[in-house]
Amino acid sequence: MRTSVRSSKLLGEALRRARRSAGLTQKELGHRTSLRQATISALENGEGATLDTVFSVLTALDLDLQLTKRADMVPALDTLF
């Protein structure tokens, strides 16, 4: 799974998809991470979370965080013609 995330809401949606793909409920993911189900829910809804929380969930879902330079969204005109 490769997903571009640029906001807390998009991160939450990506984590929800990964959790569901792994066949886990929020409660089960909470047990794996020692986090409350409510914390998992808040994270998936894009609400405030610490970096420690994010990394705990990423680890439990066997995911890595990679930072890359944003690609230009619009190609230069001279490359179109």
ROFI-231849 format. One record per atom (N, C-alpha, C, O): x, y, z; atom name; residue number from 1. Coordinates in steps of 0.1 Angstrom, whole numbers. Example, Ala and Ser with C-alpha at 12.3 -4.5 7.8 and 13.67 -1.06 7.14 Angstrom:
REM ROFI-231849
PT      xx      yy      zz   site   pos
PT     132     -57      78      N     1
PT     123     -45      78     CA     1
PT     132     -33      78      C     1
PT     142     -33      85      O     1
PT     128     -22      71      N     2
PT     137     -11      71     CA     2
PT     129       0      79      C     2
PT     134      11      80      O     2
***
This chain:
REM ROFI-231849
PT      xx      yy      zz   site   pos
PT       8     -12       0      N     1
PT       0       0       0     CA     1
PT       9      12       0      C     1
PT      18      14       9      O     1
PT       7      21     -10      N     2
PT      14      34     -10     CA     2
PT       4      45     -10      C     2
PT      -4      46     -20      O     2
PT       4      54       0      N     3
PT      -6      64       1     CA     3
PT       1      77       4      C     3
PT      10      78      12      O     3
PT      -4      87      -3      N     4
PT       1     101       0     CA     4
PT      -8     107      10      C     4
PT     -20     108       9      O     4
PT      -1     112      21      N     5
PT      -9     117      32     CA     5
PT      -4     131      35      C     5
PT       8     134      37      O     5
PT     -13     141      35      N     6
PT     -10     155      37     CA     6
PT     -18     162      47      C     6
PT     -17     174      49      O     6
PT     -26     154      55      N     7
PT     -33     160      66     CA     7
PT     -36     149      76      C     7
PT     -35     137      73      O     7
PT     -40     153      88      N     8
PT     -44     143      98     CA     8
PT     -56     135      94      C     8
PT     -57     123      98      O     8
PT     -65     141      87      N     9
PT     -77     134      82     CA     9
PT     -73     123      72      C     9
PT     -78     111      73      O     9
PT     -64     126      63      N    10
PT     -60     116      53     CA    10
PT     -52     105      60      C    10
PT     -53      93      56      O    10
PT     -44     108      70      N    11
PT     -37      98      78     CA    11
PT     -46      89      84      C    11
PT     -45      76      84      O    11
PT     -56      94      91      N    12
PT     -66      86      98     CA    12
PT     -74      77      88      C    12
PT     -76      65      91      O    12
PT     -77      82      76      N    13
PT     -84      73      66     CA    13
PT     -75      62      62      C    13
PT     -79      51      60      O    13
PT     -62      65      60      N    14
PT     -53      55      55     CA    14
PT     -51      44      66      C    14
PT     -50      32      63      O    14
PT     -50      48      78      N    15
PT     -48      39      89     CA    15
PT     -61      30      91      C    15
PT     -60      18      94      O    15
PT     -72      36      89      N    16
PT     -85      28      90     CA    16
PT     -85      18      79      C    16
PT     -89       6      82      O    16
PT     -81      21      67      N    17
PT     -81      12      56     CA    17
PT     -71       0      59      C    17
PT     -74     -11      56      O    17
PT     -60       4      64      N    18
PT     -49      -6      67     CA    18
PT     -54     -15      78      C    18
PT     -52     -27      78      O    18
PT     -61     -10      88      N    19
PT     -66     -18      99     CA    19
PT     -77     -28      94      C    19
PT     -77     -39      98      O    19
PT     -86     -23      86      N    20
PT     -96     -31      81     CA    20
PT     -90     -42      72      C    20
PT     -95     -53      72      O    20
PT     -81     -38      64      N    21
PT     -74     -48      55     CA    21
PT     -67     -59      63      C    21
PT     -66     -70      58      O    21
PT     -62     -55      75      N    22
PT     -56     -65      84     CA    22
PT     -67     -74      91      C    22
PT     -63     -83      98      O    22
PT     -79     -70      89      N    23
PT     -90     -78      96     CA    23
PT     -91     -75     111      C    23
PT     -96     -83     118      O    23
PT     -87     -63     115      N    24
PT     -88     -59     129     CA    24
PT     -99     -49     132      C    24
PT    -102     -41     124      O    24
PT    -105     -51     144      N    25
PT    -114     -41     149     CA    25
PT    -105     -30     156      C    25
PT     -93     -32     159      O    25
PT    -112     -19     159      N    26
PT    -105      -8     166     CA    26
PT    -100     -14     180      C    26
PT     -90     -10     185      O    26
PT    -109     -22     186      N    27
PT    -106     -27     199     CA    27
PT     -94     -36     199      C    27
PT     -85     -36     207      O    27
PT     -93     -45     188      N    28
PT     -82     -54     187     CA    28
PT     -69     -47     184      C    28
PT     -59     -50     190      O    28
PT     -70     -36     176      N    29
PT     -58     -28     174     CA    29
PT     -54     -21     187      C    29
PT     -42     -20     189      O    29
PT     -63     -17     194      N    30
PT     -61     -11     207     CA    30
PT     -53     -20     216      C    30
PT     -44     -16     223      O    30
PT     -57     -33     217      N    31
PT     -50     -43     225     CA    31
PT     -36     -45     220      C    31
PT     -27     -46     228      O    31
PT     -34     -45     207      N    32
PT     -20     -47     202     CA    32
PT     -11     -35     205      C    32
PT       1     -37     206      O    32
PT     -17     -23     207      N    33
PT      -9     -11     209     CA    33
PT     -10      -6     223      C    33
PT      -3       4     226      O    33
PT     -17     -12     232      N    34
PT     -20      -8     245     CA    34
PT     -26       6     245      C    34
PT     -24      14     254      O    34
PT     -34       9     235      N    35
PT     -42      21     234     CA    35
PT     -57      18     236      C    35
PT     -61       7     233      O    35
PT     -64      28     241      N    36
PT     -79      26     242     CA    36
PT     -85      26     228      C    36
PT     -80      32     219      O    36
PT     -97      19     227      N    37
PT    -104      19     214     CA    37
PT    -108      34     210      C    37
PT    -107      37     198      O    37
PT    -111      42     220      N    38
PT    -114      56     217     CA    38
PT    -103      64     211      C    38
PT    -105      73     203      O    38
PT     -91      60     215      N    39
PT     -79      67     210     CA    39
PT     -77      63     195      C    39
PT     -74      71     187      O    39
PT     -79      50     192      N    40
PT     -78      45     178     CA    40
PT     -89      52     170      C    40
PT     -86      56     159      O    40
PT    -101      53     175      N    41
PT    -112      60     168     CA    41
PT    -108      75     165      C    41
PT    -110      79     154      O    41
PT    -103      82     175      N    42
PT     -99      96     173     CA    42
PT     -88      97     163      C    42
PT     -89     106     154      O    42
PT     -79      88     163      N    43
PT     -68      89     153     CA    43
PT     -73      87     139      C    43
PT     -70      94     130      O    43
PT     -82      77     137      N    44
PT     -88      74     124     CA    44
PT     -97      85     120      C    44
PT    -100      87     108      O    44
PT    -102      93     129      N    45
PT    -111     105     125     CA    45
PT    -103     118     123      C    45
PT    -108     128     121      O    45
PT     -89     116     124      N    46
PT     -81     128     121     CA    46
PT     -80     137     133      C    46
PT     -75     149     131      O    46
PT     -83     133     144      N    47
PT     -83     141     156     CA    47
PT     -69     140     163      C    47
PT     -62     130     160      O    47
PT     -65     149     171      N    48
PT     -52     150     177     CA    48
PT     -47     137     182      C    48
PT     -53     129     189      O    48
PT     -34     134     179      N    49
PT     -27     122     183     CA    49
PT     -12     126     185      C    49
PT      -7     134     177      O    49
PT      -6     119     194      N    50
PT       8     122     195     CA    50
PT      16     113     185      C    50
PT      10     104     179      O    50
PT      28     117     183      N    51
PT      37     109     173     CA    51
PT      39      95     179      C    51
PT      39      86     171      O    51
PT      40      94     192      N    52
PT      41      80     198     CA    52
PT      29      72     195      C    52
PT      31      60     192      O    52
PT      17      78     195      N    53
PT       5      70     192     CA    53
PT       5      66     177      C    53
PT       2      54     174      O    53
PT       9      75     168      N    54
PT       9      72     154     CA    54
PT      19      61     151      C    54
PT      16      51     144      O    54
PT      31      62     157      N    55
PT      41      52     155     CA    55
PT      37      38     161      C    55
PT      41      28     155      O    55
PT      30      38     172      N    56
PT      26      25     178     CA    56
PT      16      19     168      C    56
PT      16       6     167      O    56
PT       7      26     163      N    57
PT      -3      21     153     CA    57
PT       4      16     141      C    57
PT       1       5     135      O    57
PT      13      24     135      N    58
PT      20      20     123     CA    58
PT      28       7     126      C    58
PT      27      -2     117      O    58
PT      34       6     137      N    59
PT      41      -7     140     CA    59
PT      32     -19     141      C    59
PT      35     -29     136      O    59
PT      21     -17     148      N    60
PT      11     -28     149     CA    60
PT       5     -32     136      C    60
PT       1     -44     134      O    60
PT       4     -23     126      N    61
PT      -1     -26     113     CA    61
PT      10     -30     103      C    61
PT       7     -32      91      O    61
PT      22     -31     108      N    62
PT      33     -35     100     CA    62
PT      35     -25      88      C    62
PT      38     -29      77      O    62
PT      34     -12      91      N    63
PT      36      -1      82     CA    63
PT      48       7      85      C    63
PT      52       8      97      O    63
PT      54      14      75      N    64
PT      65      23      77     CA    64
PT      61      37      73      C    64
PT      52      38      64      O    64
PT      67      47      79      N    65
PT      64      61      74     CA    65
PT      76      65      66      C    65
PT      88      64      70      O    65
PT      74      70      54      N    66
PT      84      75      45     CA    66
PT      81      89      41      C    66
PT      70      92      38      O    66
PT      91      97      42      N    67
PT      90     111      38     CA    67
PT      96     113      24      C    67
PT     107     108      22      O    67
PT      89     119      15      N    68
PT      94     122       2     CA    68
PT      91     136      -2      C    68
PT      81     142       3      O    68
PT      99     141     -11      N    69
PT      96     155     -16     CA    69
PT      84     154     -25      C    69
PT      82     145     -32      O    69
PT      75     165     -23      N    70
PT      63     165     -31     CA    70
PT      66     167     -46      C    70
PT      75     175     -50      O    70
PT      60     159     -54      N    71
PT      61     160     -68     CA    71
PT      54     173     -73      C    71
PT      44     177     -67      O    71
PT      59     179     -83      N    72
PT      52     190     -89     CA    72
PT      38     185     -94      C    72
PT      38     175    -101      O    72
PT      28     192     -91      N    73
PT      15     188     -95     CA    73
PT      12     191    -110      C    73
PT       4     184    -116      O    73
PT      18     202    -115      N    74
PT      15     206    -129     CA    74
PT      28     206    -136      C    74
PT      38     212    -132      O    74
PT      29     198    -147      N    75
PT      41     198    -155     CA    75
PT      45     211    -161      C    75
PT      36     219    -164      O    75
PT      57     214    -163      N    76
PT      61     226    -169     CA    76
PT      56     226    -184      C    76
PT      55     216    -190      O    76
PT      52     238    -188      N    77
PT      46     239    -202     CA    77
PT      55     234    -213      C    77
PT      51     228    -222      O    77
PT      68     237    -211      N    78
PT      78     232    -222     CA    78
PT      79     217    -223      C    78
PT      84     212    -233      O    78
PT      74     210    -213      N    79
PT      75     195    -214     CA    79
PT      62     190    -220      C    79
PT      62     178    -224      O    79
PT      52     198    -222      N    80
PT      40     193    -228     CA    80
PT      40     194    -244      C    80
PT      32     187    -250      O    80
PT      49     202    -249      N    81
PT      49     205    -264     CA    81
PT      62     200    -270      C    81
PT      63     202    -282      O    81
***
